[in-house]
Amino acid sequence: MDIIEVLSYVIIIIYSLILLYILFYNLVQFQLLVNYKRKPSCVVEISPEDVVDWPTVTIQLPTFNEKYVVGRLIDNIAGLDYPKEKMQIQVLDDSTDDTLEISKQKVDEYREKGFDISLIHRKDRKGYKAGALQNGLQFATGEFVAIFDADFLPNTDFLKKTIGYFGKEKIAVVQARWEHINQEDSLITEVQAFQLNVHFTIEQSARCHSDYLLQFNGTAGIWRKEAIFDAGGWHADTLTEDLDLSYRAQLKGWKILYQEGVGAPAELPAHIYSYKSQQYRWMKGGAETAKKLIGPILKSKIPLERKIHAIAHLTGSTIFLLVFSMAVLSVPMVWAVSKLNLNMGYFMVFVLGIVAITATFYQANVLNPYNHPGLSKFRKIIKFIFLFPVFISISMGLSLHNSIAVIQGFRGKKSPFVRTPKFNLQKLNSDFNHTNQGVYLKALTKLKSGTLLEGLLCVYFIFGIVAGLRLHNYSMILLHIFLVFGFGSIFYFSIKDLRIR
């Protein structure tokens, strides 16, 4: 056996192991789907009329340079249907621009109307969002703490629909489902909603149904203040302070309830660099939290099945490392398969993973009653047929960017919390270059490292298609088409948005 044959076998073995990991990840997702379909809800519906005495609630609104949405946010929160004397509002505004003045005006306006509302401003922004939340707690008078990010618009009955679930002991958090007010703005927002619908139907509900560890999503949820303190408070040593505190609280014996029936509308990032910065924070923060908490999870006394799912959840971002490795190796695989005259029929077993993930996304986006409730099932199916391959392609196109974030997270490389700016958009019909919005977006284009490499990878996979055609090996051509579209789309959107002035 010559060196070329040995190298061919090595490539095929590594590629097969990567596919096995991806298959395992997809089957874990499929198990959540099965549990979602067969198990009863983890919550029993509670009517507001069942609550005899409304408890005190502190509402924290962490903001930073969100001048386009902060006024809308405060107006919305002041409009919540809840006893005014039982509600404290904290605007935790660490802004360095004229957002702060808008916040001050709104706080003064509602204080004159009799609201218990205050503006808490820090100049050093130590600990970023986690630091702002922790700092606000020392002034919090509520028994419970509701948190809403700047782009969220909870319905007026949000508190009354959720607060009653704390009647059970050891409930730390009630988390609501995210809704999307600008889902149809662009391909970028459609793809984000497509993915988030899986998390906020299948994943969160099934983990709750199955008594697995789940997470508070950083916003649109309510904490029992006692649980925050018992778990050690907000920590700023990861970029996903919400995931970190969620797990620390559950390891202390607290529980999280997910209420799929309560939605909280919010604005999706409409700009590729906003989307990339959010993905970077989530992927890197997930890796940082995994590194921090897997040890305590393994040492804990929770059942083995819960440990397995917890670790799978915390390490979920590593899937991008495997997807990127699989993509890069797919081109030499064309050559290796041809060299060894390998029968690719054996790889059909990995189609199970595609079937599993397709079923999961179909449930979340077609059968999900909260997704486009005005559309007929037929139109949802047509939309799914278009969006599913686009989502797969763009997810693969983001695999380089997200892999860098994951590696940095596990290595312990620190980076600042870069917030995702929102612009009060119902429709993406404004030209960013002709508004002051470009000031916020220009800062995010500093995250453009890797864009050139994404373009080069698009060319690399075009070469893979050509190589497959020349070698009469068509086993990878469909994958390479997806990769060309994915990396090409990310490169195109990134270059297009670099023109922001």
N, C-alpha and C positions, 0 to 999 in steps of 0.2 A: 504494500500500500504506500503510494507516494504522498508527499506532503500536501498536495492539492486535495487528494481524497480525504486525508485526515482533517484538513481545514473545513472541507465540505460537511463532514460528519459533525464537527464541533458547532458549526453554524446551525445545522438542523436541530441538534440537541438543545442548544440554547434557545432557539426560536420556539421549540416545542414546550420547553419549561415555562417560557413567558406566556404562551397560549394557555397552559394549564393554570397559571395564576389568574389570568383574565377570566377563564372559565369559572374558577372558584369564586371570584368576585361576583360574576353574573349570577351564579347559582345562589349565593347568599342573598342577593337582591330578589331573586325569584322566591326564595323561602319567605322573605318579608311579604311578597305579594300573596303567597298562599295563606299566610297568617292573617293578612289584611282581609282576605275574602271569607275566611272560615270562622274567625273568632269574633265574638261580640265586642262592641265598643268598650274602651277602658273607662268611659265616663257615662254616668246616667244623667239624662237630660234634666236640668234644673230650671224651673221657671222663676223669674224674678219675684213672683208672688210668694214663692216658698221661703224667701229670706225675710225674717222678722225684723232684724236690726242691721242696717248697713254699717259695715266697719269703716274706719278711717283709712284713706288711701292717699299716699304721696305719689304724684305723677312726675317722673323725671324726664326731661326733654334735653338730652345731650346734643349740642350743636357746635359746629365749627365752620365759619365762613359759608353760611347757607342763606345768603340774603334773598334768594329767589323763592325759598319755601318756608322760612322761619315764621313769617307773619301768618301764612296759611295754617301752619302747624298750631300756633298758639290759639288762633281763632277756633280751629277745630276742637282742640282739647277743652277750651272754655265752653264749648257747646255740648259737652257730654251730659247725658241725662243721669245725673247722680246728685245726691244732696250736697249743696254747696258747702255747708258747714262741715261735711265729712271729707272734703277734698282739698288737698294741698298741691299746688303746682310749682315745680322747680324748673326754671329755664337755666340749664347748665351750659352757658354760652361762653366758650373760650375763644371766641372769634378775634381776629386781628384786622378785620375790615369793617365796613359799615353795617354788617349784619348786627353788630352789637347795638348800634343805635336803634335799629328796627326792633330788636328785642326789648330795649328799654322802653320805647314808646308803647309797645303792646302790653308790657307788664304794668306800666303806669295806668294804661287805659282800663285794664281789667281789675286792677286793685281798686280803682275808683268805683267800679261796679260791685264791689263787695267780695271779690275773690281773694282767697289766701294764695297769693302768687308772688314769687320772688325771683330775682335774677341773681345768679351766682356766677361770677366771672373770675377766672384765674389767669394771671398773666404768664405763668411759666408753662402751663399745659403739661405738667408732669404726669406721666402715666396715661396721657391721651384720654380716650373715652373711659377706660377703667378708672383712671385717676379722678375724672370728673364725677363719675357715679359714686365712687367711694367718698369723695369729698362732700357730695351732697347728702350722703347718709347721715352725717353728723348733725344735720339740720332737719332731717326728716321726722315728721310727727306722726305719720301714718303707720298703722299696723302692717299694711301691705304697700308694696312699691310697684307701680306700673311704669314701664319704660317704653318710649316711642322715639324712634329715630326721626330726623327732620323731614323725611319724605313720606311719612305715614299719615293716613287720614282715617283713624278708627271711626266706626259708626257710632252714633250717639248712644246706643245701648250696650256698648262694648263692656263697660265695667259691670253693669247689672247682669250681663250674660255669663260672666266669668267668675266674679268674686264669690258666688255661692258655692263653688267647688272646694273652697278652703274649709268647708265644714268638717271634712275628714281630717284626722290627725296626720301629721308627717307629710302633708302636701306642701312642697316648697314652691312650685311654679305651676301656673296654668298658662300654656302657650297656645296662641291662636294661629290660624292659617293666614299666610300672606296672599293677598290678591294683587292684581296688576292693573293699574289704571291706564297704562300706555303700552299694553302688550302688542298691539298691531302697528306700532309706529314704524318698525323696520325689521329687517331680518335679524339683527342683533337682539332686539327685544323679544322677538318671537322665540328665538333659540333659548334665551334665558328663562322665559316662562315655561317652555317645554320641559326643561330640566327641573325647575323649582316645583312644578306641579307634581313631579315624582316624589320629591322630598316632603312636600306638605300634604300628600295623600298617603302614598304607600309607606314610605320610610318612617315618618313620625307616627302615624296611626298604628302601624304594625308593631313598632317597638313598644308603644304604649299598651296595645292589646296584649302583647306577649310578655309584659313585665320586664322588658330589656331596658338597659340604660339609654336614655335619649337626651335631647338637649333643649335648652332655652336658646332661641335664635337671635338674641341680642336686642330684640324689639318686638312689639305687639304681644307682650306677655306681662304677667303679674307675679311678683315674688312675695313670699312671706318674709318680712324683714328679719325675723328671728333666724330663718334658714340661711340668709346671706351671712350674718354674723357667725353662726355656728360653723359654717363651712370655711371661715377664714376671710371672708370679704372678697372684694374685687382685687385681682392681681394683674399687674401690667407686664408680666414677664413673657406673655405670648401675645400674638396679634388677634387671637380669638378668645378674648376674656370671657365671653358668654359660654363657649364650650367648656372652658377650663372650670369655671365656677359650677356649671351644671353637673359635671362629673364629680367634683369634690363634694358637692352637697349630697349626691346620691350615694357616694361611698360612706357618707356619714349617716346613711339610713333614711334620708329624705326621698320623696318621690316627685316625679314630674308628670303632670297630666297634659295631654295634648287634646285640644278641643277643635276637631276638624270642622265642626258646624259653625264656628265663629270666625269670620273673615276680617282682615284689616287691609284695606286698599293701600297701595304704595306705588311709587314711581320706579321703574326699572332704569338702569343706566342706558342711555341712548347713544353713547359715544364709545368707540372701540377702546380708547385708553381708560375711560371710566370702568368699562367692563373688565379690562385687563388688570387694573389696579385692585378691583374688588376680588377677582379670582386669585391674584397674587396674595392678598391678605388672608383669604380663606384657606388657600392651599398651604401657605407657609405656617399660618397659625395652627392649622390642623396638625401639621408635622411637629410643631413645637409642643403642642398639648399632648400628642401621643408620646413624645420623648419624656415629657414630664410625668405622665400619669399611668403609663402601661405598667411600670413597676408596682405602684400602689394597687392597681387593679389585680395583678397576679397574686399579690400578697393578701388581698382581701378575702373575706369569707363568702362572697357571693357565689352562686352556683356556676359550674363550669360553662354551661351553655350561655349564661349571661356574660361571662368573661370573654368567650369567643366572639360574641356579637359586639361587645364593647370595643375589643381590640380591632375587629374588622371595621367598625365605625370610625374609630380614631385614626386608623391608617388608610382610610378610604382614598385620601389624596395621592397615595403611592401608585394608584392605578395609572396615573399619567406617566410616571416613570416607565412602567411596563409598556404602555401604549406607545410611547416615544421610542423605546428600545425595539419593540416589535416592528415599528414603521421603518426605522433605519436598517434593521436586519433584513427586511423584506426584499430589498434589491439584491444583495448577495445571495439570498435564498433562491432567486430565479436561476442564478448561475449554479448554485450547489445542487439543486434538484435536477437540473439538466445534466450536470456532471455525473451524478450517481444514478440517473435514470429512475428516480424515486417515484413510486405511485402515490400521488397526493390524495388518493381516496381515503387513506388512513387519517387524514386531517379533518375529515368530515365530522368527527366526533366533536370538534370545537364549534360546529354549527349550533350545538345545544345552547351555547352561551348567547348566540345571536337570537335564538328563539326565546330564551328566557328574558333577555333585556327588552326585546320587542313586545312581549306580553306585558311586561311591567310598564313600559311607556304607553302602551295602548290603554291600559286600565286608567292611568293617571291623566291622559289627555283626551281620550274619546269617551270612556265610561264615567269619567269624573263629572258629577252633576254641577260642580262649581266652575268648571272651565267652559267659557262661552255658553252660558245657559240658554241664550237665544238662538243658538245654531242647532239645526237638526242633526241627528246622529250621522246621516249620510254625508253632510257637509263636514262634520268633524272627521270622518274617516278619510275623505278626500284631502283635507288639510294634513292629517297624520301621514298619509302616504307621501306627501311632499316634504313635510318637515322632518320626519324621522331620519332619512338619509342625509339631509342637510345638517341636522344636529350632530349625527355621528361624524360627518366630515369636519365640521368646525371644531368639535371637541378634539379630534385628532390634530387639527391645525393649531390648537392651543396647547398641545402636549409639551412642546419645547418650553414655552413660557411657564407653564405650571410645574414642569419638572424642575426648572431652576429654583422656583419658590420652595418646592418640597425639599430639595437638597440643602438649600440654605437653612430651612427650618430644622432639619435633623443635625446639621453641622453647628447650629447655635449662633449663626451669624445674625446680629441684631439689625433691625431697620425700623424707621419711624412708622407710626400708624398713619397711613395715607387715606383720608376719608374719600368717599365716592360722591362727588358733587351732583346735586339734582337741580332742575331748572323749572319746575312747575309746568312741565310739558304734558298736555293731553294728547297732542299730535306733534310729530317731529316735522313741523312745517316752518321752523325758523332757521335762518342761516347763521350759524355760530360766528362766522367771520364778520357779521354786521351787527353784532350785539356785544355787550360787555361780558357775556357768558364766556367769551374766549379767554378772558383773564384766568378763570378757573381751569379751563381745559388745557391751556398752554402749559401749566405746571405739570400736568399729567404726562405730557409728551416726553418728559424727561425719562419716562419708563420705556423708551423706545429701544433699549438695548435688546438685541435678539431679532429685531425686525428684518434686518438684512439677511440674517441666517434663515429666517422663515421663508424669505424669497428664494434663497439658494436651495432650500429643501424642496420647494415646489419644482424647481428645475431638476433636482436629483430624482424625484419620483417620475417626472416626464421621461428621464433617461431609463428608469425602471420599466416603463411601458414599452419604450422602444426596444430595450434588451429582451423583454419577453416576446415581442413580436418576431424579432430576428432569430431567437432561439426556439421559436414555435412552442414556447412554454407559456400558456395562458392562465396558469393557476393564480397569479398575483395581479393580473391586469385590473380586475374590478377594485381590489384594495388600493392599487396605485392611482386609479382614477379618483377615488374618494380622497386620497392623500393630496393629490394635486389640487383638487377643489378646496380642501380644507386649508392647507398652508397658503394656497394662492389667495383665498378669500381673506384670511387674516392679514397677509402681506398687503393686499389691495386696500383694505379698510385702514390699516395702519399708516400707509403712505398717504392716502387721501386725507386723513385727519392731521397729518403733520403740517398741513397748510394753514392751520389755525394761527391767527395773528394775535 
